[in-house]
Amino acid sequence: MPNADQARENAIRVLIASQKADRAGRAADPVHRQVVPALDQAKAAGCNLRSIHADADRRYGQWLIDNAGR
């Protein structure tokens, strides 16, 4: 089982990948199937799910800004 930091970063990474897939209109099913297990693992490691979602939203927002017009 990964430590709390690894579980948190994995959950954030999966949430961002899910948002990118949704935005691109790609079949997001494979990514969506990873979201719940990643969040469950982070929760089991003692992570705050609210802060995970907030950080994922911030990072995705920054990605949108950085990639605007591409």
N, CA, C and O atoms as a MOPAC input file, in Angstrom:
PM7 MOZYME 1SCF
protein

 N      0.85300 1    -1.18800 1     0.00000 1
 C      0.00000 1     0.00000 1     0.00000 1
 C      0.88900 1     1.23800 1     0.00000 1
 O      1.82000 1     1.33200 1     0.79900 1
 N      0.60800 1     2.18900 1    -0.89300 1
 C      1.43000 1     3.40200 1    -0.94900 1
 C      1.23200 1     4.25500 1     0.29800 1
 O      0.21500 1     4.15900 1     0.98500 1
 N      2.22600 1     5.09000 1     0.57200 1
 C      2.07500 1     5.98600 1     1.71500 1
 C      1.08000 1     7.08900 1     1.36000 1
 O      0.60100 1     7.16500 1     0.22900 1
 N      0.77800 1     7.93100 1     2.32400 1
 C     -0.25700 1     8.95900 1     2.14000 1
 C      0.09100 1     9.92200 1     1.00400 1
 O     -0.77800 1    10.29100 1     0.21500 1
 N      1.36000 1    10.32900 1     0.91900 1
 C      1.75700 1    11.26700 1    -0.14200 1
 C      1.60200 1    10.65400 1    -1.52500 1
 O      1.12500 1    11.30600 1    -2.45400 1
 N      2.00800 1     9.39600 1    -1.65500 1
 C      1.88000 1     8.71600 1    -2.94300 1
 C      0.41600 1     8.51200 1    -3.31400 1
 O      0.02800 1     8.71400 1    -4.46400 1
 N     -0.38100 1     8.11700 1    -2.35200 1
 C     -1.80600 1     7.89500 1    -2.60200 1
 C     -2.48800 1     9.20200 1    -2.99100 1
 O     -3.33300 1     9.22700 1    -3.88600 1
 N     -2.11900 1    10.28300 1    -2.31800 1
 C     -2.70400 1    11.60200 1    -2.60300 1
 C     -2.34400 1    12.05600 1    -4.02100 1
 O     -3.21000 1    12.49000 1    -4.78000 1
 N     -1.05900 1    11.95200 1    -4.36600 1
 C     -0.61800 1    12.37600 1    -5.70000 1
 C     -1.24800 1    11.52200 1    -6.79200 1
 O     -1.59800 1    12.03600 1    -7.85400 1
 N     -1.39400 1    10.23600 1    -6.54700 1
 C     -2.03900 1     9.36700 1    -7.52600 1
 C     -3.49600 1     9.76100 1    -7.72700 1
 O     -3.97400 1     9.81800 1    -8.86000 1
 N     -4.20200 1    10.03100 1    -6.63700 1
 C     -5.60700 1    10.43200 1    -6.74500 1
 C     -5.73300 1    11.74700 1    -7.51500 1
 O     -6.62400 1    11.89100 1    -8.35200 1
 N     -4.86100 1    12.69200 1    -7.24200 1
 C     -4.88500 1    13.96700 1    -7.95600 1
 C     -4.60900 1    13.73800 1    -9.44100 1
 O     -5.29000 1    14.30100 1   -10.29900 1
 N     -3.61000 1    12.91200 1    -9.73900 1
 C     -3.25300 1    12.63400 1   -11.13300 1
 C     -4.42700 1    12.00800 1   -11.88600 1
 O     -4.70800 1    12.37900 1   -13.02600 1
 N     -5.10800 1    11.06400 1   -11.24600 1
 C     -6.24200 1    10.38700 1   -11.89100 1
 C     -7.40200 1    11.35400 1   -12.09000 1
 O     -8.05300 1    11.32500 1   -13.13500 1
 N     -7.67100 1    12.20400 1   -11.11300 1
 C     -8.75300 1    13.18200 1   -11.27100 1
 C     -8.46300 1    14.15000 1   -12.41500 1
 O     -9.36200 1    14.48700 1   -13.18600 1
 N     -7.22200 1    14.59600 1   -12.52700 1
 C     -6.85700 1    15.50800 1   -13.62000 1
 C     -6.99200 1    14.79800 1   -14.96900 1
 O     -7.51200 1    15.37400 1   -15.92500 1
 N     -6.53100 1    13.56600 1   -15.04800 1
 C     -6.65100 1    12.80100 1   -16.29400 1
 C     -8.11600 1    12.63800 1   -16.68600 1
 O     -8.45900 1    12.69700 1   -17.86700 1
 N     -8.97100 1    12.43500 1   -15.70100 1
 C    -10.40300 1    12.30600 1   -15.95900 1
 C    -10.97200 1    13.61300 1   -16.51800 1
 O    -11.74700 1    13.59800 1   -17.47400 1
 N    -10.59000 1    14.72900 1   -15.92700 1
 C    -11.07900 1    16.02800 1   -16.39700 1
 C    -10.58400 1    16.31200 1   -17.81700 1
 O    -11.33200 1    16.83100 1   -18.64500 1
 N     -9.32700 1    15.97300 1   -18.09500 1
 C     -8.77700 1    16.19500 1   -19.44200 1
 C     -9.50600 1    15.32900 1   -20.47000 1
 O     -9.82100 1    15.79600 1   -21.56500 1
 N     -9.77300 1    14.07400 1   -20.11900 1
 C    -10.47000 1    13.17700 1   -21.04000 1
 C    -11.88600 1    13.68700 1   -21.31400 1
 O    -12.35100 1    13.66400 1   -22.45300 1
 N    -12.56400 1    14.14500 1   -20.26800 1
 C    -13.91200 1    14.69600 1   -20.45000 1
 C    -13.87900 1    15.91000 1   -21.36900 1
 O    -14.71400 1    16.04000 1   -22.26500 1
 N    -12.92800 1    16.78600 1   -21.15000 1
 C    -12.82900 1    18.00800 1   -21.95000 1
 C    -12.52400 1    17.69900 1   -23.40900 1
 O    -13.04200 1    18.36000 1   -24.30900 1
 N    -11.68600 1    16.69800 1   -23.64200 1
 C    -11.30000 1    16.34500 1   -25.00200 1
 C    -12.37800 1    15.53900 1   -25.71900 1
 O    -12.29200 1    15.32800 1   -26.92900 1
 N    -13.38800 1    15.08800 1   -24.98300 1
 C    -14.45100 1    14.30200 1   -25.59200 1
 C    -14.02000 1    12.87800 1   -25.87500 1
 O    -14.66700 1    12.16400 1   -26.64100 1
 N    -12.92000 1    12.46400 1   -25.25200 1
 C    -12.43400 1    11.10200 1   -25.44200 1
 C    -13.24300 1    10.15000 1   -24.58200 1
 O    -13.90200 1    10.54800 1   -23.62100 1
 N    -13.17500 1     8.90500 1   -24.94900 1
 C    -13.80300 1     7.87500 1   -24.11800 1
 C    -13.07900 1     7.85900 1   -22.78000 1
 O    -11.93300 1     7.42000 1   -22.68900 1
 N    -13.73700 1     8.32700 1   -21.77500 1
 C    -13.10800 1     8.47900 1   -20.47500 1
 C    -13.35600 1     7.29200 1   -19.55500 1
 O    -12.91100 1     7.29800 1   -18.40700 1
 N    -14.05600 1     6.28000 1   -20.03700 1
 C    -14.38700 1     5.13800 1   -19.17900 1
 C    -13.17000 1     4.51000 1   -18.50000 1
 O    -13.21300 1     4.25500 1   -17.29700 1
 N    -12.08100 1     4.25300 1   -19.24100 1
 C    -10.92300 1     3.64900 1   -18.56300 1
 C    -10.38000 1     4.54800 1   -17.44200 1
 O     -9.96700 1     4.05600 1   -16.39200 1
 N    -10.38400 1     5.83100 1   -17.66700 1
 C     -9.89200 1     6.77100 1   -16.65900 1
 C    -10.87000 1     6.84600 1   -15.49800 1
 O    -10.45700 1     6.82800 1   -14.33800 1
 N    -12.15400 1     6.92800 1   -15.79600 1
 C    -13.16800 1     7.02600 1   -14.74400 1
 C    -13.14800 1     5.80800 1   -13.82100 1
 O    -13.42400 1     5.92100 1   -12.62700 1
 N    -12.82200 1     4.65100 1   -14.38000 1
 C    -12.76700 1     3.44700 1   -13.54800 1
 C    -11.60900 1     3.49000 1   -12.56000 1
 O    -11.59500 1     2.72000 1   -11.60000 1
 N    -10.64700 1     4.36500 1   -12.77100 1
 C     -9.50700 1     4.48700 1   -11.86900 1
 C     -9.75800 1     5.48800 1   -10.75000 1
 O     -9.05200 1     5.47400 1    -9.74200 1
 N    -10.75000 1     6.35600 1   -10.90900 1
 C    -10.98300 1     7.43600 1    -9.95400 1
 C    -11.37600 1     6.90500 1    -8.57900 1
 O    -10.74700 1     7.25500 1    -7.58100 1
 N    -12.39500 1     6.07500 1    -8.51600 1
 C    -12.89300 1     5.60500 1    -7.21800 1
 C    -11.83400 1     4.80200 1    -6.46100 1
 O    -11.62500 1     5.05000 1    -5.27300 1
 N    -11.15600 1     3.84200 1    -7.11300 1
 C    -10.11400 1     3.11800 1    -6.36900 1
 C     -8.99400 1     4.04000 1    -5.87600 1
 O     -8.48600 1     3.86000 1    -4.76900 1
 N     -8.61100 1     5.01900 1    -6.68800 1
 C     -7.54600 1     5.94200 1    -6.27000 1
 C     -7.99400 1     6.76800 1    -5.07300 1
 O     -7.21900 1     6.98200 1    -4.14100 1
 N     -9.23900 1     7.23300 1    -5.09200 1
 C     -9.75200 1     8.00800 1    -3.96200 1
 C     -9.92100 1     7.13000 1    -2.72800 1
 O     -9.64800 1     7.57500 1    -1.61300 1
 N    -10.36200 1     5.90400 1    -2.91000 1
 C    -10.48800 1     4.98100 1    -1.78000 1
 C     -9.13000 1     4.70600 1    -1.14300 1
 O     -9.00800 1     4.64900 1     0.08100 1
 N     -8.12100 1     4.53800 1    -1.97600 1
 C     -6.77700 1     4.28400 1    -1.47400 1
 C     -6.24800 1     5.49500 1    -0.70300 1
 O     -5.62200 1     5.34500 1     0.34600 1
 N     -6.50200 1     6.69100 1    -1.22900 1
 C     -6.06200 1     7.91200 1    -0.54700 1
 C     -6.78500 1     8.06500 1     0.79500 1
 O     -6.17800 1     8.43800 1     1.79900 1
 N     -8.07500 1     7.77500 1     0.79800 1
 C     -8.84500 1     7.88200 1     2.04200 1
 C     -8.33300 1     6.87700 1     3.07400 1
 O     -8.20100 1     7.20700 1     4.25300 1
 N     -8.04600 1     5.66200 1     2.63300 1
 C     -7.51400 1     4.63600 1     3.53500 1
 C     -6.15500 1     5.03800 1     4.09300 1
 O     -5.79100 1     4.63700 1     5.19900 1
 N     -5.40100 1     5.83100 1     3.32700 1
 C     -4.08200 1     6.28800 1     3.77700 1
 C     -4.19400 1     7.50600 1     4.69300 1
 O     -3.18800 1     8.00700 1     5.19500 1
 N     -5.42300 1     7.97900 1     4.90700 1
 C     -5.63900 1     9.09500 1     5.82500 1
 C     -5.67000 1    10.46200 1     5.18400 1
 O     -5.56100 1    11.47400 1     5.87600 1
 N     -5.81700 1    10.50800 1     3.86800 1
 C     -5.83500 1    11.78600 1     3.15600 1
 C     -7.21800 1    12.43300 1     3.22400 1
 O     -8.23300 1    11.75000 1     3.35700 1
 N     -7.23700 1    13.74400 1     3.13000 1
 C     -8.46700 1    14.52400 1     3.11800 1
 C     -8.96100 1    14.61100 1     1.67900 1
 O     -8.30100 1    15.21600 1     0.83400 1
 N    -10.10900 1    14.01700 1     1.39500 1
 C    -10.62100 1    13.98700 1     0.02100 1
 C    -10.98400 1    15.36700 1    -0.49900 1
 O    -10.85300 1    15.64000 1    -1.69300 1
 N    -11.43600 1    16.23000 1     0.38500 1
 C    -11.78300 1    17.58500 1    -0.03000 1
 C    -10.55700 1    18.32100 1    -0.55800 1
 O    -10.63000 1    19.00800 1    -1.57700 1
 N     -9.43800 1    18.17600 1     0.13500 1
 C     -8.22200 1    18.86100 1    -0.31100 1
 C     -7.67700 1    18.22600 1    -1.58600 1
 O     -7.07300 1    18.91300 1    -2.41000 1
 N     -7.88300 1    16.92700 1    -1.75700 1
 C     -7.45800 1    16.26800 1    -2.99800 1
 C     -8.23100 1    16.83000 1    -4.18300 1
 O     -7.64500 1    17.16300 1    -5.21300 1
 N     -9.54400 1    16.93500 1    -4.03500 1
 C    -10.36600 1    17.49800 1    -5.11600 1
 C    -10.00200 1    18.95800 1    -5.38200 1
 O     -9.93300 1    19.37700 1    -6.53800 1
 N     -9.77200 1    19.72200 1    -4.33900 1
 C     -9.40700 1    21.13300 1    -4.50400 1
 C     -8.07100 1    21.26400 1    -5.23000 1
 O     -7.94200 1    22.08400 1    -6.13900 1
 N     -7.08100 1    20.46900 1    -4.84300 1
 C     -5.78200 1    20.53000 1    -5.51000 1
 C     -5.87300 1    20.06900 1    -6.96100 1
 O     -5.23100 1    20.64600 1    -7.83800 1
 N     -6.66000 1    19.04300 1    -7.21400 1
 C     -6.83800 1    18.57300 1    -8.59200 1
 C     -7.49500 1    19.66300 1    -9.44100 1
 O     -7.09000 1    19.88600 1   -10.58100 1
 N     -8.49700 1    20.33700 1    -8.89700 1
 C     -9.15700 1    21.42200 1    -9.62800 1
 C     -8.18300 1    22.55900 1    -9.91100 1
 O     -8.17000 1    23.11400 1   -11.01000 1
 N     -7.36000 1    22.90800 1    -8.91000 1
 C     -6.37300 1    23.98200 1    -9.11100 1
 C     -5.36300 1    23.61700 1   -10.19000 1
 O     -5.06300 1    24.42100 1   -11.07200 1
 N     -4.84800 1    22.41000 1   -10.11200 1
 C     -3.84100 1    21.98300 1   -11.09600 1
 C     -4.44200 1    21.88200 1   -12.49300 1
 O     -3.79300 1    22.23700 1   -13.47800 1
 N     -5.66600 1    21.40400 1   -12.58100 1
 C     -6.32500 1    21.31900 1   -13.88400 1
 C     -6.58800 1    22.72200 1   -14.42100 1
 O     -6.40300 1    22.97500 1   -15.61200 1
 N     -7.01100 1    23.62600 1   -13.56100 1
 C     -7.21500 1    25.01400 1   -13.97700 1
 C     -5.93200 1    25.63800 1   -14.48400 1
 O     -5.94100 1    26.35300 1   -15.48600 1
 N     -4.82800 1    25.37500 1   -13.80100 1
 C     -3.54000 1    25.90100 1   -14.25500 1
 C     -3.14500 1    25.28200 1   -15.59100 1
 O     -2.58700 1    25.96200 1   -16.45200 1
 N     -3.43400 1    24.00000 1   -15.76300 1
 C     -3.14800 1    23.34100 1   -17.03800 1
 C     -3.95400 1    24.00200 1   -18.16200 1
 O     -3.43800 1    24.21600 1   -19.26000 1
 N     -5.22300 1    24.32300 1   -17.88000 1
 C     -6.04100 1    25.00100 1   -18.88300 1
 C     -5.44100 1    26.34700 1   -19.26000 1
 O     -5.37600 1    26.68900 1   -20.44000 1
 N     -5.00500 1    27.10900 1   -18.27000 1
 C     -4.38600 1    28.41100 1   -18.52200 1
 C     -3.11200 1    28.24700 1   -19.33700 1
 O     -2.89800 1    28.96100 1   -20.31700 1
 N     -2.27000 1    27.30700 1   -18.93100 1
 C     -0.98800 1    27.09400 1   -19.61500 1
 C     -1.16200 1    26.62000 1   -21.04300 1
 O     -0.29900 1    26.86200 1   -21.88700 1
 N     -2.27000 1    25.94700 1   -21.32600 1
 C     -2.48100 1    25.37000 1   -22.66400 1
 C     -3.56600 1    26.07900 1   -23.45200 1
 O     -4.06000 1    25.53200 1   -24.43800 1
 N     -3.94600 1    27.26200 1   -23.05100 1
 C     -4.97100 1    28.02700 1   -23.76300 1
 C     -4.48400 1    28.34500 1   -25.17700 1
 O     -3.33900 1    28.74900 1   -25.38300 1
 N     -5.36200 1    28.15400 1   -26.12400 1
 C     -5.04600 1    28.49400 1   -27.51300 1
 C     -4.29400 1    27.40900 1   -28.26400 1
 O     -3.91800 1    27.60900 1   -29.41900 1
 N     -4.07100 1    26.27900 1   -27.63900 1
 C     -3.36200 1    25.20300 1   -28.34300 1
 C     -4.33000 1    24.24000 1   -28.94200 1
 O     -3.92100 1    23.26600 1   -29.57400 1

